[in-house]
Amino acid sequence: MENIISIRFFVITFFWSWLFWFTSIVIGKREGLSKFNFPLRLIGSFGPVVGAILSLYTLNGKDAVNSFLMSFLSLNFGFKVWVSIFFVAGIICVIAWFLPELFGEKRLPINFKKIYLFLPYLLLMTFLGGGQEEIGWRGYILPFMENNYGLIIGSLILGIIWAVWHIPLWFIPRANQKYMNFFAFTLQCIGLSFFFSWVVAASGYRLLSGLIVHGAVNTFLEIFPILAIDNNTKQKRFWTYCILIFITGIIIVIIRTIRT
């Protein structure tokens, strides 16, 4: 049964996302249709959500879907989790943004400096800017991955699959992924997979924590940019960030393994 759940989720997730993303690739090369690129990319990003809901509905019925969605309503993560979400997401991004300056890199300007913009942007990133993916990744499929493969291997496999899921974005015109090294991006996905997995577990499996930590990561990346929109740069900030995230994820896994 667990294999059926996993296969069904991944097939639906990839089919939904790649359908819209490959459509975006095709129309992006045609004049007058490029305006549809962003809507198609956004709709495609809901693949893990669609995968989770359709898998639940077809395997367990409407009541299971309702119960699953209701499980996202609690914000009672605990003080430790709330602090960890914003400290880890923030400090790694700031270090990666600033550290290359010590080695001669030109500073990338902060995108917005007014603190009152943080919360609206966090909400946007949590529910539309990447955080929504966690309804499927950490909210639905992670428990099956960990049950089948264990704490470490389950999150590792999910991190790699998560990276592969993004591949079409490298071919969509004007998408930022074309400036990213895919190997570095995969390291980032693995590190974040370990980190997000711990956040959800430490929150008492209050699944909204997964959405918020993903939203926080993306919000800090917007405030302190680590990606230069330039094909001729070595992207030292991006590499620094991905390596730091990966190391952080490994440390988290080691600590969790020792404590279990």
N, C-alpha and C positions, 0 to 999 in steps of 0.2 A: 504493500500500500504506500509506503513512504517513497519508494522509487517512482510510483505512478504520480504522486504529488509533485516530486521534484521535476520529473520530465515534463509534466503538463505545464507547470509554472514557467519553466525556462522556454519551452516552445512558444507559449502564448506571449511571453515578455519579449522575446527576440522578434517574433513575427510582427507584433504591433509596432515596436520601435523602429525596426529596420524597414518596414513598409513605408512609414512616413519619412524616415531619414533618407532612404534611397530615392524616394520621390523628390525630396528637397534637392538632392544631388543633381537629378535630371533637369528639373525646372530651373535650378540656379544658373544653368548655362544658357538660358534663353532670355532674351531681352523682354522686359515687361512682366516677367513672372517672378523675378527675384524677391518681390515684396511678400511672396508667400513663404519664403525661406524660414523666417522666424516662427510663424504660426505652426508650420509643419514640424520644426525642431521641438517646439514646446509640447505639441500633442504627442510626439514620439517619446518624449521623456516620461510620459505616464505609462509606459509599457509595464514596469514592475507592478504598478497599481492595478492595471487591467489583468495582469497575470495572476495576482493574488486573489482578486475578487472573482474572476471567472473560474479559477481552480477551486475555490471554496464553494462557489455556487453549484458547479457541475458535480462535485464530489460529495458535498455535505448539505447542500440546500440553502435556501434563503435565510433561515434562522442563523446559520453559521456565519453568513456574511454580516448580518446585523450585529451579532455578538463580537465578531472580529473588529468591526468599525467602532463599536462602543468601547473597546479596550484601549482606544487611543485618547480617551477623554481625560485621563488623570495627569495632573502636573505635579503630583507629589513624589518627585524623584529623590528628595533628600538633599540637604545642603552640600554634601560632598560631591554629588553628581553635578549639581548646578555650577559649582565653582570649577570643577574639572572641565566641564564643557567649554566654558569661556576662557579659562586660563590656558588650557592646552591649545585650543584653536587659535587663540590670540597670540600667545607668546611665540609659538613656532612660526607663525606668519610674520610677526614683527622681526624676529631674528633673521629669517630668510630674506626679508625685504631690506634690512639694514646691513647685514654682515658683508655682502659683496662690495659695499662702498669702501671697506677697509682694504680691499685689494684692487682698487682703482675703478670699480664700476660706477657709472653715472647714476645718480639717484633717480628713481621713478617717483613722480609726485603722488601724494595721497589723493585719492579720488574725491572724497568729501570730508570736510573738517568739522561740520556741525553735528554735535553729539545727538541732537534730537532726531536726526535722520537714521540713527542706528536701529531703533526698534522697528520703524516701518520697513526698513530694508531687511532686517532679520525675518520679519513676518513674510515678506515677499519671497526670500530665499528658502524659507521653511516649507511653504505650501505651493510655490510655483517654480522656484529657482534651483531645484535639486533635492531639497528635503523630502518632497513627496515620493521620491524613489524608495525611501526607507519603509514605506508601507509594504512594499514587496520584499526588498532585500533583507532588512533586519527584522521587520515586523512579521513577515510570513514565512520566508524560506529558511532563514538562519537556523531556527530550532531543528528543522529536519536535517540540515547539513551537519550541525553539531552532534545530533543523535546518531547519524550514520557514520560520520568520519572523526568525531572527537572535536574538542575545543579548538585545537590548533589547526589541524588539517581542514576542518569544516570552514573556518573563517578564511584560511589561505585559498582554498578552492573558490570560495565565493568572491574573494577579492580579485582573483584572476578572471573569473567569469564576468565580473563587474567591469573590469578593464576592457575585455574583448567586446562586451556589449556596446561600448562607446566607439568602436572602430569606424563606423560610417561617418562620424562627425569630422574625421580627418579629411574627408573628401567633399564636404559641403562648403561652397564658396562663402567666404567671410567668417567662417567659424574659427574660434581661437585655437582649436586643437591643432591646426596645421603648424603652429609655432612650437608645439610640444614634442619632445622626444617620447615615443610610445613606451620604451623600456622604463624611463623615469616615471611616466604616468602610471605604469603598472605597479611599480614600487609604492607609489603614493596610494593606489587603490588597496593594495595589500595592507599597508600600514593603517589606513583609515578603516579598513574592514575589522582589524583587530581592535582598534580604538572604539569604533561604534558598537561592536559586539560587547565590549566591557561596559560601556555607558548603559546599554539596554539592560544588561544583567545587574549592574550595580543599582539601577533605578528600581529594581524589583520587577523587571519586565513590564514596566509602564512604557508602552511602545511609542508614545509621543516623544520620548526622549531621543529616539533615533532620528526623527524628523528635525528636532531642534538642534541637535549637535551637527547634523549635516548642513542645516541652514546657517549655523554660527560659523562653520568652517568657510562656507562660500561668502558670507558677509565680510569676514576679515580679509579674505582674498581680494575682495572688491575694494576695501578701504586701503589696504597695503598691497598694491599689485606686485606680483612676483614674476609676471610674464611680460616680456617686451614684445610688442607687436612689430617685429622686425625679423625678416628671414636671415639677416646677416649677423645676428648675435648668437653667442654660445649659450644664452639662457642660464647663466650661473645662478640667478635667484631661483628659477624653477627647479633646477637640479638640487640646490641646497634645500629647498622646501621638501621635495619628494624624499630625499635621503633622511632628513630630520623626522618626517612623518613615519617613514619605514622603521627607523631606529626606535622611535617612540612606541610604535605598535609591537615591536619585538620585546621591548622592556615590559610592556603591559602583559603580553602573553607569558613571559617568564614569571612575573609576579603572580599571575593568576594560577599558573601551573604549580608553583611552590605552595600556594595557599589551599589548593584542592587536595 
